[in-house]
Amino acid sequence: MQPRKEELTAALIDYLLAHGLSELSLRPLAAELGTSARLLIYHFGSKEGLLAAAMDAMHGHLRSSLQALADAHAPKGTKPLRRFWDWAITAENFPYLKLLYELQILAARNPETYGHLLKNHAASWLELVKRVMPDDERDAAMASLPIAVFDGLFLELMNTGDRKRTTHALDRFIGLVEQARLHRASATLKPRSTSTRKRGT
């Protein structure tokens, strides 16, 4: 992305955080950013192009943050999903995540314009989540589960503001996943019974 376009995209995100999506208009936006509607069209093509650039930039930032959290040293037993949740719901980061989900909802209502972006972002998130999962769970279906749980709980948090309940629900999900892993490992290590071995000979 060109440096000027990057600057405008960052300023656009700040504008959307302050003013929201519903009243977005090119002339007031341009005046706020210290530029002109004509130059915004030059850089982004349209209002839809502006929103697509904002969504793209925010997804890139979030993927980098999740990768950094996964790579960083953490207290023993701390799961990447919980660490990302804790990062996402801080007072500093929550407004950015909230704006991203609002952009996603808008994009989902306009698949002709934003459909390719949604598919590309979904594929990128799947690949990133798969990289931080155990080898025996590294497939698209399993990677979809934590993404869907995070999405659902974050939307619930947006709607209700109940951080305690949604965080507890995330911990319950993580606990269920760990129980399933232990059960699977135990079943793998457990020797077959004598009767089973006889039937198999």
N, C-alpha and C positions, 0 to 999 in steps of 0.2 A: 504494500500500500504506500502511496506517495506521502511524504512527510506532512504536507499541508492537509491532505485528506485525513491522515491520522489525527492531526490536531483538531480538525473539525468534528471527527467522530467522537473523540474524547469530550469535546465541548457539548456535542449533541447529547451524549449520555448524561452529563451533568444537567443539561436543560430538561431532559425527560424526567430525571429524578425530582427536579423542583416543580415541574408543571404537569407531569403526567402525559398520557397518550391522547386523551380524548379531544383536546383543543389544539393539537399540533397543526400549525399552519406555517407555510414557508416564509412569509414576510416577517411576522413577529419573531420567528426563530432566527432568521438572518440578522435582524436588528440586534437581537440578544447576543449573537455570536460575533457581531462586528463585521459582517460581510453582507452580501446581497443575495437575493433569491436566485438571480441569474447564475452566480458563481456556485451556489449549492446545487443547482441543476447541472452545471458543468461537471462538478465532482461526483455527484451521486445519481444523476439521471432523472430522479423523481422523488416524491415523498416516500414512496415504497422503497426506493433505493436507499434512502437515508435510514429507514428503520431496519432494513436488511443489514446495512453496514454496522449499525449499533448492535444488533443481535449477534452478528458474526464476531465482532470484537469482544463482546462479553462472554460468548462461549469459549473463545480462545483463552481468555484470561482464566476462566474457571477450570478448564482442562489443565492448564499449566499449574494452577494452585493445587488441584487434586494430585497431580503427578509429584509435585514438590512435597506434599504431605505424605504421600506413599513412600517417597525416597528418604525422607528425614528420619532421624532417630526418634523413637517414641518410647514411652514407658511400656514395659512388657505387658502384653495382653490388650493393649489399646488397638482397636480395629480401625482400618482406614475409613470405613463408612462413618463410624462415630466421630472420628477426628474431622472429617469433612463437614459433618452436620454441625459440630461445635463451632467450626470456622464460619459456616454459612449463617448461623443464627445470631452472631454477635451484632451489636448495634452498628458497627462499622460496615459489615458486609450484607446484612439483611436487606437494606433498601435496594442494593444492586441485584440480588437474587430475585427479589419481588418484581423488579422491573423486567428482568429477563423472562420470568414466567408470564407476565402480562404481554410481552412481545410474542412469546410462543403461542399464547392463546389467540392473539390477533392473527398470527401467521397461519394457525390451524384453520381459521375461518376464511382464509384467502389462499387455498392451495394452488390456484393457478399462478399466483405471484410468488409465494414463498415455499411451495412444496419441495422444491429441490434443496433449499437450505435446510428444511426440517429433516429430510432424509440424510443429508450429508452430516449434519450434527449428530443425529441419532447413531449413525454408523461410527463416527469418531468416538462417541461416548462408550459404545459397546466395546471397541477395541481397547480403549484405555482401561475400562473396568476389568476386562479379561486379563490384562497384563498384571493386575494386582491380586488376582484370584489364584487359589491353589491349582496345580496342574490338572488334577482330576475333575475340576469343576469349570475348566476354561472353555466354555462354549457359549454361543449366543443366547441360548435359553436361560442358562444360569446367570449370565451377566445381566440379563434383562430384569431379573428379580430385584436386586438392590436398587437399580435405577428407578423402577416403578415404585418401590416402597418409598424411596427418597422423594420422588415427585409428589406422590400422594400425601405424604406427611407434611411436606413443605406447603402444599396448597391448603391443607387443613390448618396449618399454623397461620398462613396468610388470612384465612377466613375467620379464625377464632382468636388468634393471639395467645393460645394456650401452649406455651413452651414446655411446661412441665409434663403435660399429658403426651404431647407429640414426641418429646425426647424419650419418655418411658416406653412408648410404643416402638420407637426405633431400637431401643435396647432389648425389648422382647423379641423383635425380629432377629437381631444378631444372636441372641441366646438360642432361639429355635434353630438357626443355621448351625451353630456350634454343636448343639445336641445331635442334629442329623449327621454331622461329620463324625462325631464320636461313635455313634451307633454304626455308621458305615464302616469305620475303621475296626470296630470290635467284631463286626460280622465277617470282615475280611480275614482277620487274624484267628478267629475261632475255628478249631479243627472240625471237620465233618464228623458226624456220629458214626459208630460202627455199622449201624444198619444202612446208613447212606453209602458208606464205602463198599459194603457187600453188594448193594444193588448196582453200584456202578461198575463192578468187576464182571 
